[in-house]
Amino acid sequence: MLLLIITKLKRKESIDVFSYKYIIQEKMKAIVYKGINNVQVAQMSDPKLEKHDDIIIKVTSTAICGSDLHLVHGFVPNLVKGTPLGHETMGIVLEAGSDVTKVKSGDRVIIPFPVACGHCAFCESGLFSQCDNSNEHGEVGGLFGYGEDFGGYAGGQAEYLRVPYANVGPVQVPEELSDEQALFLTDILPTSYWGASISQIKPGDSVIVLGCGPVGLLTQKWAAYMGAGRIYAVDCVDYRLHHAQKHNGVETIHLEECEDTGAYLKELTHGGADCVIDCVGLDGKMSILEKIESAFKLQGGSKSAIEIASKSVKKGGNVTLVGVYGGPYNHFPLGEFLSRNITLRMGQCPAQRYVNPIMELIKAGKFDATDIISHTLPLSEGKHAYSIFDKKIDNCIKVILKP
């Protein structure tokens, strides 16, 4: 395919396109799924334009998301070995199909993680993550790098990425923003904002955020931005809790220091919090029974965060599930939610709705997410990057990869 070689790079990692030339290259490097707990950096064919509204981008920055670990751990079915991973990606437009009008070659863009057509009933209502036309394999919308059940699209932890529906997803990044400032607009910034927003946080509310990974840390920031009175952050990793306290000014609770975390939080909040936001999902602490059930595909991972939420939310409060969950769950605490008039909200964030408003906050200096970046590594070290992120070593919170 035709490859764009950029000749001028600014120190802040943004691209200033003054001159370029084209050369021929046929293979790119990508981080691919090779089986459970096995990712590799491999060579594969360069992507090509397939439809008239496609673009091809040269990836300048990409990141590893906690949702990628669900794939690696085997919680998402029908993931073909050799699939390029990743859904947090930005770069430079190299080629654009004949029907693309929103962006052009040389533009620097971020790519929101849902694949959306822009004209079905769901897209027109703003629910881009449930697009009716981006996934012929299932009942949900398409996602980059998430396997056949989510449309079979290649992921962006690679040197190049084909982006379909390029008049809908890609958003041009202003020159004054670095890659580090803009990259998280692809997923975790919209997702964390959406989670806090649908929790209906009001000024003075008490908010519990379960999980101090990247989404949890950003959710704490948004809760403060929305005026929450007291914010409690729960995790079992010391350095994450320290980061939450230092950078977000929240009250922290170590999961393993409580005999019953839900009951403790209920007591701490004098009857329960106004909002509990689960940013953990199926990767939470598993009971022995859950490990057995998950091994036999009888349950889709842990539900410990849901159980904590059911105990720690006040009567008439809101519980929001931002963390990803898989298959059916035994002993789901539905009765506790029902009997106490709890409102449950959940789903995949329709990221396209929130990119531009959040970008304006970043440009104005009103919101900054860069403190969560703990590691910046070359794409060639992808296997190592997954390892430290998964095992939570070397104080790893968020990894950015540079192809």
Secondary structure, 3 states (H helix, E strand, C coil): CEEEEECCECCCCCECCCCEEEEECCEEEEEEEEECCEEEEEEEECCCCCCCCCEEEEEEEEECCHHHHHHHCCCCCCCCCCCECCCEEEEEEEEECCCCCCCCCCCEEEECCEECCCCCHHHHCCCHHHCCCCCCCCCCCEEECCCHHHCCECCCCECEEEECCCCCCCEECCCCCCHHHHHHHHCHHHHHHHHHHHCCCCCCCEEEEECCCHHHHHHHHHHHHCCCCEEEEEECCHHHHHHHHHHHCCEEEEHHHCCCHHHHHHHHCCCCEEEEEECCHHHCCCCHHHHHHHHCCCCCCCCHHHHHHHHHEEEEEEEEECCCCCCCCCCCCHHHHHHCCCEEEECCCCHHHCHHHHHHHHHCCCCCCHHHCCEEEEHHHHHHHHHHHHHCCCCCCCEEEEC
